Amino acid sequence: MGVAQRGLDADAEEVADAPDIAAGLLDFVENPVGAQGLGVWEQTKDNTYLDPITGQESPVRGALQLVFSDIGTPNPTRWNAYDELRAQLIARGMPAESIRYMHEAKTDVDKARLFAAARAGHIGVLMGSTEKMGVGTNVQARAVALFHLDCPWRPSDIAQREGRILRQGNQNPEVGILRFVTERSFDSYMWQGVERKATFIAQLMRGSLDSREIEEIDSFALSAAEAKAISSGNPLLLGHSTVHTEVQRLPRLERAYHRNESMLAHARDRASDHARRAASDIEALESVLPRVTDTSGEKFRIELRGRTYTSRADAAHALAAWAHDSDLKWAPRYASRDYGAIGKISGFDVTVSTSPALGAEPMVTVRLDGVPRSGFVMTRQAFLDGGVGLIQRIENRASGIPSLLDQARDDLTSAEQERDDAEQRIGQPFRHAEALADAEKDLARNETQLAAMQDDIDHDSRPESEPEPGREPALTVEAVRAHRPALGVRPDPQRSPAMTAAVVPTDSTAHDLSPRRL
């Protein structure tokens, strides 16, 4: 059992204003909640706990129950669920002083005193809303049961509520969490919505998102059709709303499925291209690998502008002189330039080229000719100021060819795996195809039944004496009023509003009380 919101989509503070909601709450608290809460109190009133200050067994016995409800909160001028539940518990024998409201605490000092009393065992039932009794509520020491009297809008609110009892410092070996709902009520809509949000959030946090389209998390209000269906009490109308929602949702999933198929095909083609390039790089690197010579330490050798250098510092000066003589400093900003081979190391030509960089200074690319993956890029100024560090980078590219080969092999394995995974997933059938077909059939059948019901209503509402076929209908006041616009007759603003407007009876369309023109 639980609070039946009767299809109203309103703020929590507004819900308890409606008399029918109050009646629903009254029926609710007179039965299961009071009895359940009293049962827990009777079973745990003699429980012993350690004093939170001394660590010794406390002389005060009894557990604590937490009751959460965001609707029907305390109000001195009208009926509310909190006071009614308290009265029911007192009538069943629970001490009045052991039942407290979180709303009593107006300041931080009041909250601290209330929390201390709860931890010390002076409170048996503490009632509050998610906002007032959520974050910062430290009363878990004796908390043995938690009651959800309603369903909040967000999964995080449920986590906050249950975090008051499921936390370190609770001295009970086991605790109970109870959720009360009303069959065939608005509760199912609320819990279903929270479930849908929580499922998506859990997938996102795990990094295993199964769907590509979801409802907006922060926007979860009733549609007009859903509100009408819930409030009507007509099973056909409620079924129509449900199946119509499915017929709208499943085609979106089908479109997402086709988009995913296209993305998988693109991923497969991209991975195949990467695999081809990696295989080509492997072949080239394997062919040049035997040419690599050791240039470490005293074995260093590099040729620049036809001269061989065995000192890295001398090589750096020679490279700077080449940059000055070749006018690299004045390389064009908006055009590429190839300077060709400027020297040789470990048997490989060292080539230099420049390329534009979106209006900034040109970028310089240095690579070993015929050695894939050996290039590196730097700004022109970094090249000019490179010194010995630049020579060492060129040297490392030659000596690192074995590492480049290992990397290319890893890339090939990864690309082939990605390609195979995409290939395996492509072409799988749309898993909701049968559900979509069934939903469309159900919608058509439901609409046929609703149309037949409407025909019956129209037939029953016809006048008993209808004109015979072929005869003109009699002239009536209603017929004249209906043809006023065609006759050029304008409505008289001085006429009584009762003659021009009527209120639709609430028993037929309770969700729409706007005046209708005759």
URFENZI-V544590 format. One record per residue. RES is the residue in one letter. PHI is phi in degrees with one decimal (NA if undefined). Layout:
[[RES & PHI] [RES & PHI]]
This chain:
[[M & NA] [G & -173.9] [V & -85.0] [A & -91.6] [Q & -86.6] [R & 56.1] [G & 74.5] [L & -87.2] [D & -108.4] [A & -134.9] [D & -64.9] [A & -58.4] [E & -67.4] [E & -85.9] [V & -63.3] [A & -71.0] [D & -70.7] [A & -72.0] [P & -59.5] [D & -68.2] [I & -66.8] [A & -59.8] [A & -62.7] [G & -63.6] [L & -64.8] [L & -62.9] [D & -59.2] [F & -66.4] [V & -74.3] [E & -74.4] [N & -115.7] [P & -75.7] [V & -68.8] [G & -59.1] [A & -65.5] [Q & -65.7] [G & -62.5] [L & -65.7] [G & -62.4] [V & -63.7] [W & -62.9] [E & -64.8] [Q & -77.1] [T & -118.8] [K & -68.5] [D & -104.4] [N & -62.0] [T & -105.6] [Y & -139.4] [L & -80.8] [D & -68.1] [P & -66.1] [I & -96.8] [T & -86.7] [G & 80.2] [Q & -94.6] [E & -62.9] [S & -80.3] [P & -70.5] [V & -86.7] [R & -104.8] [G & 112.2] [A & -92.6] [L & -117.8] [Q & -115.2] [L & -110.4] [V & -121.3] [F & -108.7] [S & -154.5] [D & -90.2] [I & -119.0] [G & 65.1] [T & -72.0] [P & -55.4] [N & -150.1] [P & -72.8] [T & -107.7] [R & -150.2] [W & -63.5] [N & -148.5] [A & -66.5] [Y & -60.8] [D & -64.9] [E & -66.1] [L & -63.8] [R & -61.7] [A & -62.8] [Q & -65.3] [L & -66.5] [I & -64.3] [A & -62.1] [R & -91.2] [G & 112.3] [M & -81.2] [P & -60.6] [A & -63.3] [E & -70.6] [S & -90.8] [I & -110.2] [R & -128.3] [Y & -109.4] [M & -65.4] [H & -68.7] [E & -68.4] [A & -81.7] [K & -94.8] [T & -126.6] [D & -63.1] [V & -65.5] [D & -62.0] [K & -63.2] [A & -60.9] [R & -66.6] [L & -65.2] [F & -63.8] [A & -62.9] [A & -64.4] [A & -66.9] [R & -68.2] [A & -83.1] [G & 95.8] [H & -84.5] [I & -123.0] [G & -96.1] [V & -134.7] [L & -118.7] [M & -109.8] [G & -171.4] [S & -92.6] [T & -61.0] [E & -64.9] [K & -86.4] [M & -121.2] [G & -97.4] [V & -59.2] [G & 90.0] [T & -85.8] [N & -114.1] [V & -132.8] [Q & -76.2] [A & -53.7] [R & -109.8] [A & -64.8] [V & -114.4] [A & -149.6] [L & -131.5] [F & -116.7] [H & -94.9] [L & -80.9] [D & -141.9] [C & -115.0] [P & -74.0] [W & -80.0] [R & -117.2] [P & -58.8] [S & -64.2] [D & -67.1] [I & -64.6] [A & -62.2] [Q & -65.8] [R & -59.9] [E & -71.2] [G & -69.4] [R & -75.0] [I & -116.8] [L & -92.7] [R & -155.0] [Q & -62.0] [G & 105.3] [N & -76.1] [Q & -87.1] [N & -83.6] [P & -68.0] [E & -138.9] [V & -131.0] [G & -118.6] [I & -122.6] [L & -118.5] [R & -118.4] [F & -101.7] [V & -135.9] [T & -104.8] [E & -64.2] [R & 54.4] [S & -133.9] [F & -67.6] [D & -57.0] [S & -62.0] [Y & -62.9] [M & -64.2] [W & -67.2] [Q & -64.4] [G & -64.7] [V & -64.5] [E & -61.6] [R & -64.2] [K & -64.9] [A & -63.7] [T & -62.8] [F & -64.9] [I & -62.0] [A & -63.7] [Q & -63.0] [L & -65.5] [M & -68.7] [R & -82.0] [G & 73.3] [S & -128.3] [L & -67.0] [D & -91.0] [S & -121.0] [R & -103.3] [E & -130.6] [I & -139.7] [E & -74.9] [E & -63.3] [I & -65.5] [D & -85.9] [S & -126.5] [F & -138.7] [A & -103.1] [L & -65.9] [S & -78.9] [A & -60.9] [A & -65.3] [E & -67.5] [A & -61.7] [K & -62.4] [A & -65.9] [I & -66.0] [S & -80.4] [S & -73.9] [G & 75.9] [N & -89.2] [P & -58.9] [L & -65.4] [L & -68.6] [L & -66.0] [G & -64.8] [H & -63.2] [S & -62.5] [T & -64.8] [V & -71.8] [H & -65.6] [T & -62.0] [E & -65.2] [V & -66.1] [Q & -81.3] [R & -76.9] [L & -64.2] [P & -61.8] [R & -64.7] [L & -65.6] [E & -67.1] [R & -64.1] [A & -63.5] [Y & -62.3] [H & -67.6] [R & -63.7] [N & -65.5] [E & -61.7] [S & -64.5] [M & -66.1] [L & -64.9] [A & -63.5] [H & -64.7] [A & -63.5] [R & -63.4] [D & -65.0] [R & -64.4] [A & -65.7] [S & -63.7] [D & -64.3] [H & -62.3] [A & -65.4] [R & -63.5] [R & -65.7] [A & -64.7] [A & -63.9] [S & -65.0] [D & -64.0] [I & -61.7] [E & -61.2] [A & -67.7] [L & -66.0] [E & -64.8] [S & -74.0] [V & -93.3] [L & -56.2] [P & -63.9] [R & -82.8] [V & -68.2] [T & -116.3] [D & -81.0] [T & -118.9] [S & -75.8] [G & 57.3] [E & -71.6] [K & -86.4] [F & -62.4] [R & -146.6] [I & -148.7] [E & -109.3] [L & -131.1] [R & 54.4] [G & 83.7] [R & -120.3] [T & -95.1] [Y & -120.5] [T & -108.1] [S & -110.5] [R & -67.3] [A & -66.5] [D & -63.6] [A & -65.2] [A & -65.0] [H & -62.7] [A & -65.2] [L & -69.3] [A & -66.0] [A & -64.1] [W & -62.8] [A & -61.8] [H & -69.6] [D & -70.1] [S & -89.1] [D & 59.4] [L & -61.3] [K & -62.3] [W & -107.6] [A & -59.9] [P & -62.2] [R & -76.2] [Y & -114.0] [A & -148.1] [S & -85.6] [R & -143.8] [D & -106.1] [Y & -91.7] [G & 72.1] [A & -80.2] [I & -108.8] [G & 177.1] [K & -150.6] [I & -141.7] [S & 55.1] [G & 85.7] [F & -115.4] [D & -68.1] [V & -99.1] [T & -110.6] [V & -131.8] [S & -147.9] [T & -121.6] [S & -147.8] [P & -68.9] [A & -138.6] [L & 51.6] [G & 87.9] [A & -85.4] [E & -65.8] [P & -60.0] [M & -97.9] [V & -107.5] [T & -110.6] [V & -115.4] [R & -147.5] [L & -94.3] [D & -62.8] [G & 81.6] [V & -116.6] [P & -63.8] [R & 69.5] [S & -92.2] [G & -79.2] [F & -142.3] [V & -120.5] [M & -150.9] [T & -71.3] [R & -61.0] [Q & -64.9] [A & -64.2] [F & -66.7] [L & -64.5] [D & -97.2] [G & -60.5] [G & 63.2] [V & -64.5] [G & -60.3] [L & -67.8] [I & -61.3] [Q & -66.8] [R & -64.9] [I & -63.8] [E & -62.8] [N & -65.7] [R & -65.9] [A & -72.9] [S & -72.7] [G & -93.0] [I & -58.4] [P & -58.2] [S & -68.1] [L & -61.9] [L & -66.7] [D & -62.6] [Q & -64.4] [A & -63.0] [R & -65.4] [D & -63.0] [D & -62.9] [L & -64.1] [T & -61.5] [S & -64.5] [A & -65.0] [E & -65.3] [Q & -65.7] [E & -62.9] [R & -63.1] [D & -66.5] [D & -62.7] [A & -63.9] [E & -62.0] [Q & -69.5] [R & -83.4] [I & -70.2] [G & 89.0] [Q & -68.5] [P & -66.7] [F & -67.5] [R & -71.0] [H & -101.6] [A & -60.8] [E & -66.0] [A & -63.9] [L & -64.8] [A & -62.4] [D & -64.9] [A & -64.1] [E & -64.2] [K & -65.7] [D & -62.9] [L & -64.6] [A & -62.6] [R & -65.4] [N & -64.9] [E & -66.1] [T & -63.8] [Q & -66.0] [L & -64.7] [A & -64.2] [A & -64.7] [M & -63.9] [Q & -65.9] [D & -62.4] [D & -64.0] [I & -64.8] [D & -62.9] [H & -66.2] [D & -68.8] [S & -90.3] [R & -71.9] [P & -62.1] [E & -62.8] [S & -103.7] [E & -101.9] [P & -63.9] [E & -66.1] [P & -58.4] [G & 93.7] [R & -99.2] [E & -72.2] [P & -68.8] [A & -67.8] [L & -77.5] [T & -124.4] [V & -62.1] [E & -62.5] [A & -65.8] [V & -64.2] [R & -60.4] [A & -64.6] [H & -100.4] [R & -54.8] [P & -58.9] [A & -68.3] [L & -85.3] [G & 80.7] [V & -89.3] [R & -95.8] [P & -66.9] [D & -85.1] [P & -65.3] [Q & -83.6] [R & -69.5] [S & -63.6] [P & -57.6] [A & -65.0] [M & -85.5] [T & -119.9] [A & -141.8] [A & -146.7] [V & -94.0] [V & -66.7] [P & -55.8] [T & -70.3] [D & -75.1] [S & -102.9] [T & -137.3] [A & -66.6] [H & -88.9] [D & -140.3] [L & -110.1] [S & -75.0] [P & -60.6] [R & -114.8] [R & -74.3] [L & -81.1]]
